[in-house]
Amino acid sequence: MNSKKNILFIVFILLLSLNSFAVEIITPIPRKISYNKAKALLGKKLFNEKMLSKDKKVSCASCHVLYDGGTVHKRFSKGVFNRELLVNIPTVFNCVFNFRQNWDGSAKDLKEQAAMAIKGFLEMDMTEKEVEYRLNKSLKYRDLFYHIYGTKEIKFEYVIDAIAEFERALITPNSKFDKYLRGEIKLSKEESEGYSYFKSLGCITCHNGVNVGGNSFQKIGLIVPYKWNKNTPDLFSRTKDIDDKNVFKVPTLRNIELTYPYFHDGSAKTLEDAVEKMALHNLGFNIEKDKLSKICIFLKTLTGELPEILKEE
């Protein structure tokens, strides 16, 4: 075991020991978050705008379906000109709470991620100049941008700024578990037992914080190796450090029952399948059926309300 794996193992053991005490390391999503409403509503239009793709057939919303978990229920989505993406699409909901964006953490914030998606060959395949040219031909958009940014010329930087502001507003508060954390309700017996297993078995080691994930990089296959695909954008694709193979940003578990299929490769079709595989590959054991069932029951308490911005025009 090399030094990096030793460190990960030690952290894993320390966090497991924390879980034996009354330490709560998951926090509720705030009921509201501050954002510029006018800018976010413009971003909402742009999020659904197919003009931002080369063939004018896809938008951000094509892969992030806002009334279906903020993702799309396919192993690999297709972007412009029917090009297939290399990773399973993560949910856009609660992305503001992620410490970085994309599976490989290649985007430091929402603006950078929006720009990468618009310019990505497989996604929308546009240049900044093409985006500006198309939008500046639209009197509707020129008027909208003028009222918010005070300029008669639409710039790419304003486009990604508005999209990022909309995405910032895509929070899903008031899940049953959030209400439990705030002391408003109690969990059912099975939900409570599932949460106890979630902590005691070590799931909470990586899935913690407000987003129940999204705040660290971790290796899938830490204990039992997981098949590596050289074409998948993992952390190794950025660092070229061999220890970073199959290392990804930990996905959020918020609304997890709605965001199937699971994992970076979309290989887990059901929630039960995902939990079972994670127990094996990252915790090193075959989980008992009763514990598996109750953890899944607990995970369904993480489904929150749809974002308020979706009701706004």
C-alpha positions in Angstrom: 0.0 0.0 0.0 1.6 3.3 -1.1 1.7 6.5 1.0 -1.4 8.1 -0.6 -3.5 4.9 0.1 -2.1 4.7 3.6 -3.3 8.3 4.2 -6.8 7.5 2.8 -7.1 4.4 4.9 -6.1 6.3 8.1 -8.7 9.0 7.3 -11.3 6.3 6.7 -10.6 4.7 10.1 -10.7 8.1 11.9 -14.0 9.0 10.3 -15.4 5.7 11.2 -14.4 6.3 14.8 -16.2 9.6 14.7 -19.4 7.9 13.6 -19.5 6.0 16.9 -20.2 9.3 18.7 -23.1 11.7 18.4 -21.4 13.8 15.7 -23.6 15.1 12.9 -21.6 15.8 9.8 -24.5 16.2 7.4 -26.2 19.7 7.5 -29.5 20.7 6.0 -29.8 22.6 2.8 -30.8 26.2 3.6 -34.4 27.0 2.8 -33.3 29.9 0.6 -30.1 31.0 -0.9 -29.2 34.6 -2.1 -29.0 35.2 -5.8 -29.8 37.9 -8.4 -33.3 37.0 -9.5 -33.4 39.0 -12.7 -30.0 37.5 -13.7 -31.1 34.0 -12.8 -34.3 34.3 -14.9 -32.2 35.3 -17.9 -29.9 32.3 -17.1 -33.0 30.1 -17.1 -33.8 31.2 -20.6 -30.2 30.5 -21.7 -30.2 27.2 -19.9 -33.1 26.1 -22.2 -31.7 27.9 -25.3 -30.8 25.5 -28.2 -29.3 28.3 -30.1 -26.2 27.8 -27.9 -25.4 24.5 -29.6 -23.7 24.1 -33.0 -26.6 22.2 -34.5 -29.2 24.2 -32.6 -30.8 21.0 -31.3 -29.5 20.7 -27.7 -29.4 23.0 -24.7 -28.2 22.6 -21.1 -31.6 21.4 -20.3 -31.3 18.5 -22.8 -29.0 16.7 -20.4 -30.2 18.3 -17.1 -33.9 17.7 -17.2 -35.2 20.1 -14.5 -38.4 18.2 -13.7 -36.7 14.8 -13.5 -33.9 15.0 -11.0 -31.8 17.6 -12.9 -30.2 14.8 -15.0 -31.3 12.4 -17.7 -31.9 8.7 -17.2 -29.4 7.3 -19.7 -26.0 5.8 -19.1 -24.4 8.3 -21.5 -26.3 11.3 -22.8 -25.8 12.6 -26.3 -24.9 16.2 -27.2 -24.5 18.1 -30.4 -24.8 16.1 -33.7 -25.8 13.0 -31.6 -22.3 12.7 -30.1 -22.2 10.5 -27.1 -20.6 11.8 -23.9 -17.9 9.9 -22.0 -19.4 10.1 -18.5 -22.8 9.8 -16.9 -24.4 13.2 -16.5 -24.5 14.4 -12.8 -27.5 16.3 -11.5 -27.4 20.1 -11.7 -29.5 20.4 -8.5 -27.5 21.7 -5.5 -24.4 22.1 -7.7 -23.7 25.4 -5.9 -22.6 23.3 -2.9 -20.0 21.3 -4.8 -16.4 22.3 -4.1 -15.6 21.8 -7.8 -17.7 20.9 -10.9 -17.6 17.9 -13.2 -16.6 14.3 -12.3 -12.9 15.2 -12.6 -13.2 18.5 -10.9 -11.9 20.3 -14.0 -14.1 23.3 -13.4 -13.4 25.4 -10.3 -16.9 27.0 -10.3 -20.3 27.2 -12.1 -19.1 29.8 -14.6 -16.2 27.7 -15.7 -18.4 24.6 -16.0 -21.0 26.4 -18.1 -18.2 27.6 -20.4 -16.8 24.1 -20.7 -20.1 22.6 -21.6 -20.9 25.2 -24.3 -17.5 24.9 -25.8 -17.1 21.1 -25.4 -16.9 19.1 -28.6 -19.2 16.4 -27.4 -21.7 18.7 -25.6 -22.5 21.9 -27.6 -19.3 22.6 -29.7 -19.5 26.3 -29.8 -16.9 29.1 -29.7 -17.3 32.2 -27.7 -17.6 34.3 -30.9 -20.3 32.0 -32.3 -22.4 32.4 -29.1 -22.0 36.1 -29.2 -22.9 36.4 -32.9 -26.1 34.3 -32.5 -27.3 36.1 -29.4 -26.5 39.6 -30.7 -28.8 38.9 -33.7 -31.7 38.4 -31.3 -33.5 41.7 -30.4 -35.1 39.8 -27.5 -31.8 38.8 -25.9 -30.1 42.1 -26.6 -32.9 43.8 -24.7 -32.7 41.3 -21.8 -29.0 41.6 -21.5 -29.1 45.4 -21.7 -31.5 45.7 -18.8 -29.3 43.4 -16.6 -25.8 44.2 -17.8 -26.3 47.7 -19.1 -24.6 46.9 -22.5 -25.9 46.8 -26.0 -23.4 44.1 -26.9 -23.8 40.6 -25.5 -20.5 39.1 -24.4 -19.8 35.4 -23.7 -18.8 36.3 -20.1 -22.3 37.6 -19.5 -23.8 34.5 -20.9 -22.0 32.1 -18.5 -22.5 34.5 -15.7 -26.3 34.4 -16.1 -26.4 30.6 -16.5 -24.3 30.2 -13.4 -26.6 32.5 -11.5 -29.6 30.3 -12.5 -27.7 27.1 -11.5 -26.9 28.7 -8.2 -30.7 29.0 -7.5 -31.3 25.3 -8.2 -31.4 24.1 -4.6 -33.8 21.4 -3.3 -34.5 22.2 0.4 -36.9 20.7 2.9 -36.3 17.0 2.3 -37.6 14.8 5.0 -34.0 14.4 6.3 -33.5 18.1 6.4 -36.6 18.5 8.5 -35.3 15.7 10.8 -31.9 17.5 11.1 -33.8 20.7 12.0 -35.7 18.8 14.7 -39.1 19.3 13.1 -39.9 15.6 12.5 -38.7 12.1 13.4 -37.6 9.5 10.9 -39.4 6.2 10.7 -37.9 3.2 12.4 -36.5 1.8 9.1 -35.2 5.2 8.0 -33.5 5.8 11.3 -31.9 2.3 11.2 -30.8 3.0 7.6 -29.2 6.2 8.7 -27.4 4.4 11.5 -26.1 1.8 9.1 -25.1 4.6 6.7 -22.9 6.0 9.4 -21.6 2.9 11.1 -20.6 1.1 7.9 -18.6 4.1 6.6 -20.8 5.6 3.8 -20.7 8.9 5.6 -16.9 8.9 5.3 -17.2 10.4 1.8 -20.9 11.4 1.7 -21.2 14.2 4.2 -21.7 18.0 4.4 -24.7 19.9 3.1 -24.6 18.1 -0.2 -24.0 14.6 1.3 -21.0 14.5 -1.1 -19.6 16.9 -3.7 -16.8 18.1 -1.3 -13.9 15.8 -2.0 -12.1 13.5 -4.5 -12.2 9.8 -3.7 -11.2 6.6 -5.5 -13.9 4.2 -6.6 -12.3 0.8 -6.0 -10.3 1.8 -2.9 -10.5 -1.7 -1.4 -11.7 -4.0 -4.2 -10.4 -2.7 -7.6 -12.9 -1.2 -10.0 -12.3 -1.5 -13.8 -10.5 1.6 -15.2 -11.4 3.1 -18.5 -8.7 5.2 -20.1 -11.3 7.3 -22.0 -13.2 8.3 -18.8 -12.2 11.8 -17.5 -11.1 11.0 -14.0 -8.6 12.9 -11.9 -5.8 11.0 -13.6 -6.8 12.6 -16.9 -5.8 15.9 -15.4 -2.9 15.1 -13.1 -1.3 12.0 -14.9 -0.6 10.7 -11.4 -1.1 6.9 -11.5 -2.7 7.1 -8.0 -5.5 9.2 -9.5 -6.9 6.6 -11.8 -10.6 6.1 -11.0 -10.5 9.1 -8.6 -13.6 11.3 -9.0 -15.4 14.0 -7.2 -17.7 12.3 -4.8 -21.3 12.7 -6.2 -24.0 14.3 -4.1 -26.6 11.9 -2.6 -29.3 14.6 -2.6 -32.3 13.4 -4.6 -30.5 10.2 -5.3 -33.6 8.2 -5.9 -34.3 10.4 -8.9 -30.8 10.5 -10.5 -30.4 6.9 -11.8 -28.4 5.3 -13.4 -25.4 5.8 -11.0 -21.6 6.2 -11.0 -19.4 8.0 -13.5 -20.0 5.2 -16.0 -23.7 4.8 -15.4 -23.2 1.1 -14.7 -25.5 0.9 -11.6 -29.1 0.9 -12.8 -30.8 0.9 -9.4 -30.1 2.5 -6.0 -29.8 -0.9 -4.5 -27.2 -1.9 -7.1 -25.2 1.2 -6.4 -25.1 0.8 -2.6 -24.2 -2.9 -3.0 -21.3 -2.1 -5.3 -20.0 0.8 -3.2 -20.0 -1.5 -0.1 -17.9 -4.0 -2.0 -15.5 -1.7 -3.9 -15.0 1.0 -1.3 -15.8 -0.6 2.0 -14.6 -4.1 1.2 -17.6 -6.3 2.1 -20.8 -7.8 0.8 -23.6 -5.9 2.5 -26.4 -7.9 4.1 -29.8 -7.5 2.4 -31.5 -6.0 5.4 -28.9 -3.3 5.8 -28.9 -2.6 2.1 -32.7 -2.2 2.1 -32.7 0.1 5.1 -29.9 2.3 3.7 -31.8 2.7 0.5 -34.9 3.7 2.5 -32.9 6.3 4.4 -31.4 7.6 1.1 -34.9 8.3 -0.2 -35.4 10.8 2.7 -32.9 13.0 0.8 -35.3 13.9 -1.9 -36.1 17.6 -1.6 -38.5 20.2 -3.0 -38.1 21.5 -6.6 -36.3 24.8 -6.8 -38.4 27.9 -6.4 -36.8 29.5 -9.5 -38.6 26.9 -11.7 -41.9 28.5 -10.8 -40.7 32.0 -11.8 -41.1 33.5 -15.2 
